[in-house]
């Protein structure tokens, strides 16, 4: 019984952390490219407060945030590059 009381809070915290990870926050400007395999590559050039940024992140179909990113880029097609604007969903 004691184990249940110790285990339950840990499981609840892990579930809450996973739910937060599902919400994507991208406080960056830059560009986004869709590759031929439908993966999305985001290239970051500056933050919302104007600081320079130099990085990228790739989202493959099936990744947790892929659909959210693709929706934000509204209508991006393979081979296309679009401007990346900040968002928090």
Beta strands, then each sheet from edge to edge (+ up, - down):
strand 1: 25-26
strand 2: 28-34
strand 3: 40-47
strand 4: 52-59
strand 5: 81-84
strand 6: 87-88
sheet 1: 1+ 6-
sheet 2: 4+ 3- 2+ 5-
end
